[in-house]
Amino acid sequence: MAKLHLNLGENSYDVIIGKNLLNSANKYFNLNRKVLIVTDDGVPTEYSEAISKQCKTSKIVSLKSGEGSKSVDGLSKLYQAMIQMEMDRTDCIVAVGGGVVGDLAGFVASSYMRGIDFYNVPTTLLSQVDSSIGGKTAINFGGVKNIVGAFYQPKCVLVDTDTLKTLPQRQISNGLAEAVKMSLTSDKILFEKLEKLSYDEILNDLESIITASLKIKQYVVEQDEKEAGLRKILNFGHTFGHAIEAQTEMQGMFHGECVALGMLPMSSVSVRERLVPVLKKLNLPVSCQIDIDEALNFVCHDKKCANGFVNAIFVDKIGEFEIKKLSISDFCGLIKGYFAN
Ligand SMILES: NC(=O)c1ccc[n+]([C@@H]2O[C@H](COP(=O)([O-])OP(=O)(O)OC[C@H]3O[C@@H](n4cnc5c(N)ncnc54)[C@H](O)[C@@H]3O)[C@@H](O)[C@H]2O)c1
């Protein structure tokens, strides 16, 4: 078992990582009050039930799985349940699920009665290596991803790696893409590990990969909680990744798969030579049939593109990064140059 302590002044909290933790959640969370447990219908019910058994009073709300629940409709269902339970400012919310449930439940916690306690139990690899810490909460609105949200830190995060046993392999690869992302900008040793181990060895070593990834995110968030500078490196591969995600929505490409593609043009030739075999081993894409012009049109309207410029993260050497402010036309030229080959 590992424990990280995120040092964020009065918003500090612990992240506990290990096996068989769900059944002892009350050791880390104060569940002796009214608790709204938020999950979705793709998450095995035994996980939310394990938490519920430890609560004084609880209600489980299970939303439809998928990005569509990160919406005003999803918000409204949760607020209604909380009002029905007569929850007040001293009560709390526990998210049990992936990044969708975590982002939504965190935003509800930030806004219900101007903020109540929030605990996160991430159950996908993507949420365990990345989205469950750092305090970014949001819903999608008007077709724009994460456009309404708040920075709101959880009180504690419980990463039970046993929950990954029920996660489909493609979702494991999806999460590993974010671990690769963090290693590329910040941790040469983690990248070398992902490079050397076979896929099966990686699956057997997920706990240490999760801990190493979270340590990178911890460092970044502690330096720059509200993304004024350094935190932008967590967006490595995301600017174009989001564009691919938006364009391939109907084909159902996963976030991590799009980030994998988005990292390639932003890496030097020597980094790419090592990155491509790692992505292939993790069953992540290294090429795709998309309309580049249409995807780039999306970049121009992305909220990360301010006044015609993009803060692009480049990795020239593994474990190091550079943030460059590029004009949209330079950024588009770079992407086209890569995908045209
Ligand atoms: N807040 C942040 O910092 C941050 C960072 C990255 C991504 N995100 C957000 O995270 C979301 C994506 O998260 P995700 O990839 O976890 O997707 P997700 O939450 O949609 O989960 C993927 C699928 O896995 C199922 N699932 C969850 N746990 C399971 C388990 N243990 N066993 C079997 N099935 C399980 C879910 O029902 C769902 O169908 C996006 O909305 C993205 O914007 C947020």
Ligand as a Chemical Component Dictionary entry (heavy atoms), coordinates in Angstrom:
data_LIG
# 
_chem_comp.id                   LIG 
_chem_comp.type                 NON-POLYMER 
_chem_comp.pdbx_formal_charge   0 
_chem_comp.three_letter_code    LIG 
# 
loop_
_chem_comp_atom.comp_id 
_chem_comp_atom.atom_id 
_chem_comp_atom.alt_atom_id 
_chem_comp_atom.type_symbol 
_chem_comp_atom.charge 
_chem_comp_atom.model_Cartn_x 
_chem_comp_atom.model_Cartn_y 
_chem_comp_atom.model_Cartn_z 
_chem_comp_atom.pdbx_ordinal 
LIG N1  N1  N 0  -10.577 15.894 -13.860 1  
LIG C1  C1  C 0  -9.486  15.619 -14.525 2  
LIG O1  O1  O 0  -8.381  16.055 -14.191 3  
LIG C2  C2  C 0  -9.582  14.739 -15.735 4  
LIG C3  C3  C 0  -8.428  14.250 -16.352 5  
LIG C4  C4  C 0  -8.569  13.362 -17.431 6  
LIG C5  C5  C 0  -9.838  12.994 -17.872 7  
LIG N2  N2  N 1  -10.940 13.505 -17.245 8  
LIG C6  C6  C 0  -12.291 13.107 -17.668 9  
LIG O2  O2  O 0  -12.441 11.734 -17.390 10 
LIG C7  C7  C 0  -13.459 11.202 -18.237 11 
LIG C8  C8  C 0  -13.019 9.875  -18.781 12 
LIG O3  O3  O 0  -12.823 9.008  -17.691 13 
LIG P1  P1  P 0  -12.725 7.427  -17.877 14 
LIG O4  O4  O 0  -11.799 7.107  -18.973 15 
LIG O5  O5  O -1 -12.506 6.863  -16.534 16 
LIG O6  O6  O 0  -14.167 7.048  -18.468 17 
LIG P2  P2  P 0  -15.566 6.639  -17.797 18 
LIG O7  O7  O 0  -15.737 7.269  -16.484 19 
LIG O8  O8  O 0  -16.586 6.882  -18.832 20 
LIG O9  O9  O 0  -15.390 5.065  -17.575 21 
LIG C9  C9  C 0  -15.242 4.224  -18.700 22 
LIG C10 C10 C 0  -16.192 3.036  -18.646 23 
LIG O10 O10 O 0  -15.714 2.111  -17.680 24 
LIG C11 C11 C 0  -16.796 1.668  -16.844 25 
LIG N3  N3  N 0  -16.168 1.298  -15.575 26 
LIG C12 C12 C 0  -15.701 2.113  -14.600 27 
LIG N4  N4  N 0  -15.071 1.396  -13.668 28 
LIG C13 C13 C 0  -15.159 0.108  -14.025 29 
LIG C14 C14 C 0  -14.680 -1.105 -13.466 30 
LIG N5  N5  N 0  -13.912 -1.127 -12.373 31 
LIG N6  N6  N 0  -14.973 -2.280 -14.088 32 
LIG C15 C15 C 0  -15.683 -2.274 -15.255 33 
LIG N7  N7  N 0  -16.140 -1.158 -15.842 34 
LIG C16 C16 C 0  -15.877 0.026  -15.238 35 
LIG C17 C17 C 0  -17.722 2.862  -16.815 36 
LIG O11 O11 O 0  -19.028 2.453  -16.514 37 
LIG C18 C18 C 0  -17.615 3.371  -18.242 38 
LIG O12 O12 O 0  -18.483 2.656  -19.079 39 
LIG C19 C19 C 0  -13.691 12.254 -19.320 40 
LIG O13 O13 O 0  -14.918 12.870 -19.078 41 
LIG C20 C20 C 0  -12.557 13.241 -19.131 42 
LIG O14 O14 O 0  -12.928 14.549 -19.484 43 
LIG C21 C21 C 0  -10.834 14.345 -16.193 44 
# 
loop_
_chem_comp_bond.comp_id 
_chem_comp_bond.atom_id_1 
_chem_comp_bond.atom_id_2 
_chem_comp_bond.value_order 
_chem_comp_bond.pdbx_ordinal 
LIG N1  C1  SING 1  
LIG C1  O1  DOUB 2  
LIG C1  C2  SING 3  
LIG C2  C3  SING 4  
LIG C2  C21 DOUB 5  
LIG C3  C4  DOUB 6  
LIG C4  C5  SING 7  
LIG C5  N2  DOUB 8  
LIG N2  C6  SING 9  
LIG N2  C21 SING 10 
LIG C6  O2  SING 11 
LIG C6  C20 SING 12 
LIG O2  C7  SING 13 
LIG C7  C8  SING 14 
LIG C7  C19 SING 15 
LIG C8  O3  SING 16 
LIG O3  P1  SING 17 
LIG P1  O4  DOUB 18 
LIG P1  O5  SING 19 
LIG P1  O6  SING 20 
LIG O6  P2  SING 21 
LIG P2  O7  DOUB 22 
LIG P2  O8  SING 23 
LIG P2  O9  SING 24 
LIG O9  C9  SING 25 
LIG C9  C10 SING 26 
LIG C10 O10 SING 27 
LIG C10 C18 SING 28 
LIG O10 C11 SING 29 
LIG C11 N3  SING 30 
LIG C11 C17 SING 31 
LIG N3  C12 SING 32 
LIG N3  C16 SING 33 
LIG C12 N4  DOUB 34 
LIG N4  C13 SING 35 
LIG C13 C14 SING 36 
LIG C13 C16 DOUB 37 
LIG C14 N5  SING 38 
LIG C14 N6  DOUB 39 
LIG N6  C15 SING 40 
LIG C15 N7  DOUB 41 
LIG N7  C16 SING 42 
LIG C17 O11 SING 43 
LIG C17 C18 SING 44 
LIG C18 O12 SING 45 
LIG C19 O13 SING 46 
LIG C19 C20 SING 47 
LIG C20 O14 SING 48 
# 
